[in-house]
Amino acid sequence: MNRLPDLLEDLAAADTVSDALRRLAASDPRDPILGINLGAVARRRRDLERQLSTLLATEQRDLIRYRLVSHDGSTASALAVARSVLLFQTLVTSVFDAIRTTPKRLYQPSAESVRLSALYLASASDGRHALHFTIPNDRLLILESDLDETFALVFELLTARAKTAIRDLASRAGIASVAAAHSWAENAVQHGLVTTIGWRKSGAERRTASLTHSDALLFKTAVEAVNDSTVEQVECDCELMAL
């Protein structure tokens, strides 16, 4: 039986109770019962965190936390969320395929790359407008895995703003990956999304990034400003049809 959704739900419940107790403690700081309850909830949460870390390590899986809200704090539309998740998956697969094979100009990943980089929905009910995905990721003793490099490069790409950085990333991850990131940012701008992405291995979150729709607009504009068009001589055999 998969315990991950239950653990994530219990963690979310602990956070909700803790927030409520802190608000009560702020209004009545002399109440000793509130302090005792806060301590009990904190201990419960630490225990749940240990269980989650053990589960992820045992099952060789990474956890991706994907939180979406509108820029005004309201709930994002289903269309905006669905498209954002789809484009994020495209970006992850494109970067993963570039690392495993070679950087590409067009999005043409192999079937194996698509399978190995697929995100699986773990939970969508944490009360904080967040989705949780898992992805199998073998732990290597010394070297980083292809997925480790993939997520590091994805975060680097989404937070890039300078043209030189984008050109460098295009050479490492391929133009297809930059195009996928541009489409993701375009969707965030169109729907006014604030996106928080967290990548967690067995321990605490290894990398996290929070991108407002303004951040997405800056990235989108930076990508559109990069122009590396070149003129090359190409020889090819032709058939003369008429004079």
N, C-alpha and C positions, 0 to 999 in steps of 0.2 A: 504493500500500500504506500502511495506517495504521501509523505509527511510534509513536503515543502509547502503546499498551499495552507495547511493548518498552522505551520510555524509562522508564515508571513501574516496570516490573519491574527494570530495571537500577539505578534509584535506590534501590529497596527492598533490592536485593542489596548495594549499596554501604553502606547504613546498617547492614545486618546484619553485614557484615565489619568495618566501623568499630567497632561496639559490641564485637565479639569481640576485636579488637585492643586496644581501650582496657582491657578487663578483663585481658588478658594483660600490658599495659604497667603496670597498677596493681600486679600481683603481682611483676613484675620490671622496675622502672623503669630499670635500668642496661643493659638489652638494646638496643643501637643499631639492630638490624634491625627491631624493632617500630616504632621511631620513623620509620624510612625507609618502611616499609609503610603506616603511618598517613598520612604525607604524600602518598604515591602515591594512596591511596584518596580522600583529600580533594581532590586535583587532579582525579581522575576524576569525582568527584561534582559539582564546580564546572562541569566541561565538560558533563556531562549536564544540569545545570540551565540552562546557556546554550542547549543544544539544545532543551529543553522550552519555554523562553521564546520562542525563535524560532518554533517550531512553532505554539504557541498564537497568536502574533501574526500569522503568515502565514495560518493557517486561520480567523482571526477567531472564536476559541472561548474560552470561560472554562472553568476546571476547578474542580469541586466535590469536595472530599475529605470523605467521610462515614464517620466511624469510630464503631463501636458495640462496647461491652463491657458485661458485667454489672457491677454495683457492687462485686462481690467479686473482679473481675479475670478471671472465667471468660468463655468464649465465649458470646455471646448466642444465644438460640434462633432458628431460621429464622423462626418465626411473628413474634417480636418485631422482627426485622430487616426482614422484608417489610412489616409494617404500618407501621413507622417510616418507611421509604422512601416508601411510598404516601402517608402523611399529610404528609410533607415536600413531596412533589410537589404535593399538593393546596394546601398553604399557598403555595408559590411561584406556582402558577397563579392562585390567588385574589388575591394581592397584585398580580401583574402585570396581571391583568384590571382591577383597581381603578385602577391607574395609567393604563392605556390608555383606559379608558372612564369608569367612575364607581364609587365605593365601593358595595358591595351588602350587603343584609341577609342574603341567601341565596346559596349557592354556585351561581351560574348563569353561568359564564364562556362567552364566545363560542368557537366552534370555532377561530377564528384565534388567540385567546389561548391555548387549550390547545396548539395546534401550536407556537406561537412560544416557549412556556415549558417545552417538554418536555425533560427530562433524559435523556441517552443514556449507557448504561453503557460506560465506557472500560476499566476494569480492576477485578478483584476478587481479585487474587492478590499483594498486596504483603507478606504475612506479618505484618501488624499489625492484622488485623481491620478493614480499611478498604475502602470502596468508592470508586471514582472515577467521576464523571460529567462529561460535557461538555455544553455548551449553546452554540449559535451566538449570538454577540453582536457586532454591528457596532461598530467603534471610531469614535467621533465625535471630531473634533479639539478641540472646546471643551466642548460640553454632554455631560452624562451620558446614556447610553442609558436606555430604559425598563427594561432588565434591570439596569443599574447601580443605578437607584433601587429596583428590586424587592428585590435582595439586601441593600442597605443597610437597607431597611425591615423585611425578614425578620429580620435580626440584631437590629435595634432592638426588634422585637416580642418575640422569644424571650428577650431579656434584661430586659424590662420587669417591674417588681415593684409599682410604685405604682399606685393606682387612677386618679389623674389622668393618668399616662402611658398607661395602657391605654385610657382614654376618648379621649385625643387620637389614639392610633393607630387606634382604631375609626373615628374621623371621617375619617382619611386613607386607611386601607386597607379599611374596611368591617367590619361585624360578622361577615360571612362569613369574613374572614381571621382575626379573633380567635377565632372558633369553631374554625377549622381548627388554629390554634396550640394551642388548649385540648385538642383531640383528640390532637394529637401529644404534648403533655405528659402527658396521661392514659395514653397507651400507655407512655411512659417510666417513669412511676410504677408502673404495673401490672407491668412486667417488670423493674424495677430497673435501667434502662439508664443508662449514662454515654455521652453523645453529644458528639463533637467534630466541628464543621463548619468547613471552611475554604473560602474563595472566593478563587480565584486568576485574575488576568488574565495578561497576557504576562509580567509581572515576578513579584516575590515575592507571597505570599498577601496579598490586599488587606484581608481581614477574616477573623477566626477567633473561634470561641466554643466553650468546653467546658462542657457542662451536665450536672451530676450528676442522679441521680434526685431528690435533695433540692431542687435548683434547679427541676426540673420541677414538683415538688409545690408550691413557693412560687408559681410562676407560675400553676399550675392554681387554687390557692386564691385568689390575687389576682383572677383573672378571675371566679371564681364569686362573689366579694364585690361585684363591680360590678353595680349595678342602676340602670338609667336608664329605668325604666318611667314612662310619662306617660299622662295622660288627655286625649284630644282629642275635640272635637265633630265629627261627620261627618254630612253631609247626604246622603241617598240617597232615590230614588223607590221607593215600596213599593205593593203592590197589596193592598187590604183584601179579605180572603177572606170574613169573616163577622163579625157582632156578637153 
